[in-house]
Structure formats: C-alpha cells, structure tokens
C-alpha cells in the first residue's frame, strides 16, 4: 500500500473527539490531519490526498455529506467514514448510498472505529492491486496487438512476390477463403514457398 493511503483526515467540531482519535491513530503509525469544519476538511482532502477521511455528519460550513459530495465531484481517491449522532443514522445510510464507505455512531467506540479503518485499508489495498493488474493486462494486450501487427506486416500477402500465373491464382483463391473456417492444404515441391504462404494464411486468418 502506498504511503499516501496511510494518511487519515479527521474532521469534527468536537476538539475532544479529534484529539482522542488523532492520538490513537498516530500511535498506529498513521499521519493524521485534522479539521474543525467542512471547508477545512475539503481543503485538506484536496491538498493532502488522504487515503481515509473520517467526517462528522454535522459540521459548520459544510456537512459531512456535502464534503463527501465534493470529494466525489472532484474524483478524489478518498475512502470516507462518517461520524453520526443518534437521530441522524438515516442520513448516514443515505450518505452511504452516495458513496460513503461506512458510518460510526457517537459516542465513538474506538475499538470499532479501528476495525472499520482496517477494513477500509484492506479494501484500498485490494483496489490498488486490482488497478495494477488491470494496468499490466492492458499493457500486455497492447504489446500483443503491436506484435501481431508487426508479424502481420512481415507475412502480408503483398510480401509474396511472383509473376507466375499459378501463384497468382493460388493467392486469389486464398484471399477469398482466408477468413472462413476451412482447412487449407498447401501442396508443392520443396523450395516453392509453401511455408511462407502457410504463415501468411495463419497471420491473416
């Protein structure tokens, strides 16, 4: 996992919650950024690129949901966890439908919060691994297409040169059937180019 994903943003207008969560996470080796309102949280999300943002649902200036919407709007790669007081759980569920990863009910059970964070980190790791595999697969497919094009050029029918009437007739027939599901038998004396013709058929079929 990249070091950037070890960054966590905490946004809450309760300084006690921020201090306790910050201390616990820093003891776990995370780099922690804090904000006391939604605008500060959004600014830090853009400038510091944290892997996880823990947002209070109800904050001054911008709510947790509004910060979440801005994060999604700007395509920031941040996994969002919401803190919600009793009575706002319905809003938290709606926020999850908008892209939040999970929500924690206040008063905060810090052991549960750590479990949610660890699951979020596992999800981030799997996403990074999947993105890497997809990138490698894309590169492999592009390389294969390139090689096929290069090989195809080498065995293009235009490379088979000759003025012999029988050769021209054979090429004319082959071009008509090369894309069909047919078994082609090439007969001829040694040295007449059967192998070249067979390769050209193979790479153009």
C-alpha positions as CSV (number, residue, x, y, z in Angstrom):
1,X,0.0,0.0,0.0
2,X,1.3,3.5,-0.9
3,X,2.3,5.9,1.9
4,X,-0.4,8.2,0.8
5,X,-3.0,5.7,1.8
6,X,-1.6,5.8,5.4
7,X,-2.8,9.4,5.7
8,X,-6.1,9.9,7.6
9,X,-8.1,13.1,7.8
10,X,-10.4,13.7,10.8
11,X,-13.0,16.4,10.7
12,X,-15.2,17.2,13.7
13,X,-16.2,20.3,15.5
14,X,-15.7,18.5,18.8
15,X,-12.0,19.0,19.8
16,X,-12.1,16.1,22.3
17,X,-13.0,13.6,19.6
18,X,-10.3,15.0,17.3
19,X,-7.7,14.7,20.0
20,X,-8.5,11.2,21.1
21,X,-8.9,9.8,17.5
22,X,-5.7,11.6,16.4
23,X,-3.6,10.3,19.3
24,X,-4.8,6.7,18.8
25,X,-4.2,6.7,15.0
26,X,-0.8,8.4,15.3
27,X,0.2,5.6,17.8
28,X,-0.8,3.1,15.0
29,X,1.7,4.8,12.6
30,X,-0.8,7.0,10.6
31,X,-0.1,10.5,9.5
32,X,-3.2,12.4,10.7
33,X,-4.7,15.7,9.5
34,X,-7.5,17.5,11.4
35,X,-10.2,19.9,10.6
36,X,-12.9,21.6,12.7
37,X,-15.3,22.3,9.9
38,X,-16.3,21.1,6.5
39,X,-14.5,23.7,4.4
40,X,-11.2,22.9,6.2
41,X,-11.8,19.2,5.6
42,X,-12.4,19.7,1.9
43,X,-9.3,21.8,1.5
44,X,-7.1,19.2,3.3
45,X,-8.7,16.4,1.2
46,X,-7.6,18.2,-2.0
47,X,-4.2,19.2,-0.8
48,X,-3.0,16.2,1.3
49,X,-4.7,13.3,-0.6
50,X,-5.5,11.2,2.5
51,X,-6.5,7.6,1.9
52,X,-9.3,7.8,4.5
53,X,-11.4,10.8,5.7
54,X,-13.4,10.5,8.9
55,X,-16.1,13.2,8.7
56,X,-18.6,14.3,11.3
57,X,-22.0,14.3,9.6
58,X,-23.0,17.6,11.1
59,X,-20.3,20.3,10.9
60,X,-20.1,24.1,10.4
61,X,-19.9,25.5,6.9
62,X,-20.1,22.1,5.1
63,X,-21.7,19.0,6.4
64,X,-20.1,15.6,6.2
65,X,-22.4,14.7,3.3
66,X,-21.5,17.9,1.5
67,X,-17.8,17.2,1.9
68,X,-18.4,13.7,0.6
69,X,-20.3,15.1,-2.5
70,X,-17.4,17.4,-3.2
71,X,-14.9,14.6,-2.9
72,X,-16.8,12.6,-5.4
73,X,-17.3,15.6,-7.7
74,X,-13.6,16.2,-7.9
75,X,-12.8,12.4,-8.2
76,X,-10.6,12.4,-5.1
77,X,-9.5,8.9,-4.2
78,X,-10.6,9.1,-0.6
79,X,-12.5,6.5,1.4
80,X,-15.0,8.3,3.6
81,X,-16.2,7.2,7.0
82,X,-18.9,9.3,8.7
83,X,-19.5,10.0,12.4
84,X,-23.1,10.4,13.2
85,X,-25.0,11.2,16.4
86,X,-28.2,9.4,17.5
87,X,-31.1,10.5,15.3
88,X,-29.0,11.0,12.1
89,X,-28.5,7.4,11.3
90,X,-31.0,7.6,8.4
91,X,-28.9,10.5,6.9
92,X,-25.7,8.3,7.3
93,X,-27.4,5.5,5.4
94,X,-28.3,7.9,2.6
95,X,-24.7,9.1,2.6
96,X,-23.5,5.5,2.1
97,X,-25.7,5.4,-1.0
98,X,-23.9,8.5,-2.2
99,X,-20.5,6.7,-1.8
100,X,-19.5,6.8,1.9
101,X,-17.7,3.6,3.0
102,X,-19.3,3.3,6.4
103,X,-20.5,5.2,9.4
104,X,-19.7,5.2,13.1
105,X,-22.3,6.2,15.7
106,X,-21.4,8.6,18.5
107,X,-20.3,8.3,21.2
108,X,-17.4,6.7,19.3
109,X,-16.4,3.1,20.1
110,X,-12.7,3.5,19.2
111,X,-12.2,-0.3,19.0
112,X,-15.0,-0.5,16.5
113,X,-13.6,2.5,14.6
114,X,-10.2,0.8,14.3
115,X,-11.9,-2.3,12.9
116,X,-13.7,-0.2,10.3
117,X,-10.5,1.6,9.4
118,X,-8.6,-1.7,9.0
119,X,-11.3,-3.0,6.7
120,X,-11.2,0.2,4.7
121,X,-7.4,-0.1,4.3
122,X,-7.9,-3.7,3.2
123,X,-10.4,-2.5,0.6
124,X,-8.0,0.2,-0.6
125,X,-5.2,-2.4,-0.9
126,X,-7.3,-4.7,-3.0
127,X,-8.4,-1.9,-5.2
128,X,-4.8,-0.8,-5.8
129,X,-3.8,-4.4,-6.5
130,X,-6.7,-4.8,-8.9
131,X,-5.9,-1.5,-10.7
132,X,-2.3,-2.6,-11.0
133,X,-3.3,-6.0,-12.5
134,X,-5.7,-4.2,-14.9
135,X,-2.9,-1.9,-16.0
136,X,-0.5,-4.8,-16.5
137,X,-3.1,-6.6,-18.5
138,X,-3.8,-3.6,-20.7
139,X,-0.1,-3.2,-21.3
140,X,0.2,-6.9,-22.2
141,X,-2.8,-6.6,-24.6
142,X,-1.3,-3.6,-26.3
143,X,2.1,-5.4,-26.6
144,X,0.4,-8.4,-28.1
145,X,-1.6,-6.2,-30.6
146,X,1.7,-4.5,-31.5
147,X,3.5,-7.8,-32.1
148,X,0.6,-9.1,-34.1
149,X,0.7,-6.1,-36.3
150,X,4.4,-6.3,-36.8
151,X,4.2,-10.1,-37.6
152,X,1.3,-9.4,-39.8
153,X,3.3,-6.9,-41.8
154,X,6.1,-9.5,-42.2
155,X,3.7,-12.1,-43.5
156,X,1.4,-9.8,-45.5
157,X,0.3,-11.3,-48.8
158,X,1.9,-8.3,-50.6
159,X,5.3,-9.7,-49.5
160,X,4.7,-12.8,-51.6
161,X,6.0,-11.6,-55.0
162,X,5.9,-13.5,-58.2
163,X,4.6,-13.3,-61.8
164,X,3.8,-17.0,-62.1
165,X,0.2,-17.5,-63.2
166,X,-0.4,-20.4,-60.9
167,X,0.9,-18.4,-57.9
168,X,-1.4,-15.5,-58.7
169,X,-4.3,-17.9,-59.0
170,X,-3.4,-19.5,-55.7
171,X,-3.2,-16.1,-53.9
172,X,-6.5,-15.1,-55.3
173,X,-8.2,-18.3,-54.0
174,X,-6.6,-18.0,-50.6
175,X,-7.6,-14.4,-50.1
176,X,-11.2,-15.4,-50.7
177,X,-11.2,-18.2,-48.1
178,X,-8.7,-17.0,-45.5
179,X,-11.4,-15.7,-43.1
180,X,-13.6,-18.8,-43.4
181,X,-13.5,-21.8,-41.1
182,X,-11.7,-24.1,-43.6
183,X,-8.8,-26.4,-43.5
184,X,-6.3,-25.5,-46.2
185,X,-3.8,-28.0,-47.6
186,X,-0.8,-26.5,-49.5
187,X,0.9,-28.8,-51.9
188,X,4.0,-28.1,-53.9
189,X,7.6,-29.1,-54.5
190,X,10.3,-28.2,-52.0
191,X,11.5,-24.6,-52.2
192,X,8.3,-23.2,-53.8
193,X,7.4,-21.1,-50.8
194,X,4.8,-23.3,-49.0
195,X,6.0,-22.3,-45.5
196,X,5.8,-18.6,-46.4
197,X,2.4,-19.0,-47.8
198,X,1.2,-21.0,-44.8
199,X,2.5,-18.3,-42.4
200,X,0.8,-15.6,-44.4
201,X,-2.5,-17.5,-44.2
202,X,-2.1,-18.1,-40.5
203,X,-1.5,-14.4,-39.6
204,X,-4.2,-13.1,-41.9
205,X,-6.9,-15.5,-40.7
